[in-house]
Amino acid sequence: MEAPQPVPPQITGYDFVQRLGAGSEATVYLYQQRSPARPVAIKVSNKSLDPRAAARFRAEADFMAQISSHPYILSIFESGVTSTGLGYTVFEFAPGGSYRDALRSATLNADQMLDLGIDLASALFAAHRKGIIHRDIKTSNVLINAQGMPVLSDFGISATIYDHRTTGYSLPWAPPEVISGTGGGNEASDIYSLGATLFATITGRSPYEYAYRVSNKQELATAIVNRPLPKLNRPDVPPQVEQVLRKALDKNPDQRYYSALDFARAMQRVQYALYGHATPTTVEGVPQYPKDLSSHPDAHAADDLPDSGQSKAWAKPVVIGTLVVAAIAVVAMVFAFIVIPHMDSISDGGNVHVTDPTTKAKDDDTDDNDDIDTAIVPSVENLTGQYNGDKVRFAWVNPDPKKGDSYAWSIVGDSGVDMSTQATATDDTQVEVPAGDGPQTCIQVSLIRADRRMSQNPTIACAAKP
């Protein structure tokens, strides 16, 4: 019999709207704030707080308050205790859902991933400068706010750099040193998890789930610790982009980027070299671009942090015209009433604690969508294309047809077609596309199940111009 759901509490100044999500320790509700009038997400503890739990709740609010003015970190408005002793924290409402949700329908291309990565690395560096380690960066903790901007959420298991606990990380996104119990819980661990998250925005899955056929958490833990870091094997992703991710995902923490800002700078340089533009970093008192990007007006400024007296105050922009918005705007509307369902870990018991990959991995995370799905979606087969005038007709075979199957296709490679276009869905096993200006036209196709799971690897084929 299903346990009864907690009753939403009465909170002065707020009117209950609906329940958004729940975890073992807390439930998240949508409320309407009366003044100023706006929707907000309120995270409420499921039980009355004892002194220890109250301290954790206050710590989360304190952590978030220090950094939530950053445009790419979820804002916190206030916190308190209800008349019945329940702790609550009032957050910005992110109506677009999470990137975990959005990636079920479409992945990002390399340029869009770099854009997102620079924004999130800026947010992460701002937290690290305050001595705050996130400990659980993953696609479900990157939300989409009302302006379509990505915001990093769930600092509920954060710790300061002086607290070296290594618990908290969700298994698919955890670095090897955390899983093996040999280290972690520091800036390098967060950089790894950010790298794994960005990897997933291109592939749809965390790195080792994408590359290896693991059937349970134990096998996944062993793969992360012992098996080689997988390659993307994607002709549409330039090698320079993959190299940036591989450095962030190095098994040796000392070989990763020195800081999240260094990670952002590496992404900026690659983005500028490949695409002729670079997304600015957003860090108070830090130049927006590295000095070797000579076309930007801020390029003469040094990368080093200036004295605190040179810092300038800034606030969240109202809108931002980034490629992230283009990539997920349609998808975000589908999830207009989903927000932070996984901001439920206010204690170390809410996430994976793995200390030995040779024994069964422990994972008490209530986020079922982080579990490994053993039913792997196959790739389409026999993808071929044939020119027909100024069109190219591609066809493929579904090796394991199931009810509700559909397909996502997009142009790839040097075909002369606009590479900023997003994947297009179809229920058919063939598609006709405009012929490219080059000697060949290439597409990639992924199988999508009715539950929105996709092929681990898209099938890519090219038709040569006769």
N, C-alpha and C positions, 0 to 999 in steps of 0.2 A: 504494500500500500504506500502510495506516494506521501512523503512528509508534507504537512500543511505549510503553506507559504507564509512568511512573516507578514504581519499587517503593517502597511506603510504608516509611519508615525506622523502625528500632527506637529508641524514645525512652524513656529511663528513667522509670518511673512511669506509663507510658501503654500501653494495649493497643489495637492497631489494630482498627477495626470495619469501615469501608467508605470508599471514595473518594466525595467529594461533588461535586467540580468541579475544573476545571483551566484554566489560562491559559498564556500563553507563558513567563511567568517563574516561576510558582508553582503548586502543586497543594494543594487543600484536602481534608483527610481528617477523618473522624469517628473519634475515639479515645475510649476509656473511661479516665478518670483513676482511679487506684487509691485515692489518699488526698488529699483527700476523694473519695469515690466519686461520680462524675458524668460525663455525656457532655460532651466538649469538641470544638471544631473547631480543628484545627491546620493552619496554613498553612505549607507547606514549599517552599523554593526548589527549582527543578528541577535546578539545577546547583550545584556547590560554589562558595562565595562567594569572589570576589576581593575585595581591600580596598575597592574602590568599592561593590560590591554589598553587602558586609557593612555598610558605613556606611549604605546606604539601608535595609536591614533593621532595623538598630538605631534609625534615625531614626523608622521607622514605629512601633516598639514604644514609643519615648520619647513620640511624639506621643499615642498612644492612652493610655499610662499617665497622662498629665497630666489627661485629661478623662474616662476611662472609668468613673469612679465616678458619672457622671451617669446617671439612670435611663433616659434615652432615647438613650444612646450605648452601642454594643456594648462589653462589658467585655473587657479583656485581662488574662490571668492571669500569663503569663511568656513569656520568649523565650530562645533559646539557639542553639547550633550542635551538630549531631549529630557522631558519631565520624567520619563520612565528609565533614564539611565543609559540610553543608547547613544553612542557616539555617531556624529555625522559630519561629513565634509561636503561642501558645495563646490561643484566644478562647472567650468564652461561646458555647455552642451555641444557635442560634436555630431550633427545630424547625418553626416556622410558615412557613418560606420567606420570600419577599420580596413586597413590594406589587406588583411587576411580575407575579408569578405570580398573586396574589389578584385583580388587576384583570382578568384574563382571564375570570373568572367573574362578577364583580359590581363595580360602581363604588360610590363613597360618595355620600351626599346632602350638601347644603351644610353642615348642622350637623355631620355627622361629619367632613367635610373640615376645618372650622374647628378641631374638637377635635384632629385629627391635626396640623394646621398649628401650633397653639400649642405642642404638645409638641415638635415638631421645631425650631421657631424657638427654643425655650428651649435645646435641646441645641446648636444652632448658635451662639447667643450665648455659651454657656459656652465653646465652642471659640474663638470670636473673642476673648473676653476673655483667653485664654491666648496670643493672637497666632497661632492656628492657622487656616488657611484650608483648607476641605475640598477644593475643586476638582472634585468629581465627584458632586454630589447628583443622584440620579435614583431612579426607582421601584425599580430592582433593588438599590439600596444602602440601602433602608429595609427592614429585616428585622422579623420577628415572633418575639419570644422566647417562652419557655415559659409566661409569664404572659399571653400575648396582647398584650403591649405593643410598640409600634413602637420600634425602635432604629436609630440612624444608624450605618452601617458604612463600611468601606473608606476609612480615612484614609491609605492607602498612597501616595497621590500628594499628600498634604498638603504645605503649606509654611508658613513663618512669614510674617507681614505684611511682613517685610523682604526677602523673596524674591519678585521680581516676574515670575517666569516665567509665561507665559500658556498653557502646555500643560496637558493633563490632562483637560479636560472632554470628555464624550461629546457628539457633535454635536447630537442632538435637544434636549438640555438646556442647551447652551452659550449664553451671552449674546452679543449682536451684537458687542460690543467685542472679545471673545475670538476670534470667528470672523474678523473683519476684521483682527485683529492691532493694533488701535489702543489696547488697554488690557486691563484685566481682571486676574484672579488676585488679587482682593481681596474685602473683605466684600460689596461691591455685587454682584459676580459670583455669590457664593454665594447671596445673597438672590434674585437672578433665577432661579437653578437650583432653589431651593426653591419659588419661585412656579410654575415650569413643572411641577415634580413634583406640587404640589397641584392644578394645573389638570388633570393627567392622572388624578388620583384621581376626578374627576368625569366626565371624558369618555372615559377609557380610553386616551388618546394624548397625546403632547406637543403643545403649542399649535399649532405650524405644521404638524405632520403631521395634526392634527385638522381644520384648516381648509382646507389647500391640497392639491391633487392633485399632489404631487411624486413623481417617478419614480426619483430617485437622490439621492445625498448632495449632489451639486453644487447641484441645484435646491433642496434643503432649506436648505443654507447661504445661498444667495441670498435665499430667502424670509425667513429669520430676520434677515438684515442689512437688506434693502430693502423688504419688503412690510409692510403695516400689521399691527399686533398683532390677531389674530382675536378676534371676539366669541364668547362661549359659545353664544348663541342658544338658551338653555334656559329655558323659562318656569318650570321648577321651581327655578331658582337665582335668589334675589333679587338685584336690581341692586346692592345694597350689598355683597354678597359678591363679585360680579364686579369692582366698583370696587377692592376691597382687592387682588385678584389683579393687576389691570391696573397698579396702582402698582408692585408688586413686579416686574412684567414690562416696565416702561417701557424703551424702547430707550436712553434717556439715563440712564446710571448715577447722575447727580446728582439725578434725579427719583425714584429709588427710595427706600425707607425708609432712614433714616440708619443704623439698626442692625437686627439680627435681633430685638432686644427691641422696637423700635418696630413691627416687622411683627407680632409677637405681640400687642402692645397693640391694634393696629388690629383684629386678628381677634377679640380679646376683646370690644371695644366693639360690633362688629357682631353677634357671637354673642349678647351680652346684649340688644341692642336688638331682635333678631329672635326669639330663642327663650327669653328670660327667664332664661338662665343663662350662665355663662362658665367655660371650662376654666382652671384656675389655671396661671400660668407656674411653671416649676421651675428657678429660678436662685438659687444660693446668695447670700444677702445682699440679695435683691431682693424687694420685696412681690409677693405672688401676683397681685394685681389692681391695675389703675390706680385712682387716687384718685377718678375720676368714676363708678365703679361703686358707688353709695352703699349698695346692699343688702348688700355683703360686709363682713365684720368687719375686713378689712385695708384697706378703702377709704380710711381716713384717712391711711394711710402714703403718703409721697411716692413718685413713680416714680423719682426720682433714686437712683443707687447710693449706699448708705450707706458710711461708713468701714469699712475692713477689720476693725476691731475689733468691729463690730456683726454680723459674719457668724456664721451658725450652721451647724454641721455637720449633714449629713443623709445618709441612705443610701437605697439603692434599696428601694422598697416591694415587698412580696411579691406583692400583687395590686393591680389598679386597675380600677375599674368604669367604663370609658369607653365611649363609643359605638363607638370603633374595634374594641373586642373584639366587640361585637354585629355589626358590619359584616362581620368576616372570620373569626369563630370557626369556622364550618363550612368555609370555604375553607381555613383554615390546616391543618385536619386532613388535607386531601388532600395537602398538601406536607410531611408530618411528617418526611420524611427528606431535605428539601432545605434547604441552608443556604449562605449566602454563596458561591454559585458564581461570582460576579463580583468577588470580592475578590482579583483576580489582577494588579492593576497596581501593581508595586513600582518602576516606573521610568516616566519620561515617555513612553517608547515604547509604552505600553500603551493609549493613548487618542488621540482625534482631535487633529490639529495642523493647523488651517486658518488660513491667513494671508491668503488672497485668494479671495473668493467667486466671482470670475470665472474661476478655474481649477479643475481637478478637486480636490475635497476629499480630503485624505488621512485615512484612518481605519484604524489598525492594531488597533483593539479586537477582541479575540477573542470578545466577547459578540455572537453572531449575532443575538440577539433585539433588539438595539438597531438592527439594520439596518432599512431601510425596506422594507416589503412592498409591492410594486407592485400586487398583486392586491387592490384595495380591496373591502371587503365592502359591498355596497349596503344601503341602508335599505329597510325594507318599504314597500309602497305600498298605497293605497286603504284606509287604516285608518279604519273607521267603527264607530259604536256605536249601539245601539238599546235603549231601556228596555223591560223586561218585568217589570212589577210592581216589586218591591224589588230587582231585579237589572238589570244592563246587560250585554248581550252585544256584545263587540267582535270584529271579524273583519278580516283583512288579507291581502295578497297578497305572496308571495315573488317578486321580479322575476327571480331567477336561482337556481332551486332546485338544490341539490347534496346528495349523500348525506351524512347525518349532521347536516344543518341542524337547529337548534333556535332557540328564541326566549326572550328575557328580557323580562318586562313588569313594570311597577309603576305604582301610582297616583301621579298628580301633580296639582298645582294645589290650589285651594280646594274640594275635593270633600267635605270632612267626614270623610274616611277617615284613619286613623292614618298619618301620613307617616313614622313610624319604621320601617315594614315594609320589608323588603328585596325586591329584584327576585326574581320567581318564574320558573322555567324551565318551558317546555312544548315539546312536539314538534308541537303542533297549530297551525293558523293562526287559531284563535279562542279566546276565553276569556270566561267569565262572571264578573263582579265585583259586589260589593254596591254598590247605588246610594248615592251620597253624600247628605249632608243638604242640600247647597246646590242651586243651580239647574242644575248640570251635574256630570257625572262625567267625569274625564279620565284617560287612561293613556298611557304611553309604551312602545314596543316596539322592541327591537333584534334584529337577525338575528345568530346565532352560528354560525360554521362549526364543522366537526368538530374543527379544530385550535385552537379556542377564540378565534379572532379574531372581533371584533364589528363591527357597523356603526359607521362614524365618527360618524354622527349618529343618535340615536334618532328614530323617528317618533312624533309626539304628536298625539292627536285627542281631542275632547270630544263627548259626547252630551248634548244639552239635555233637561232633564226636561219631559215633555209637560204 
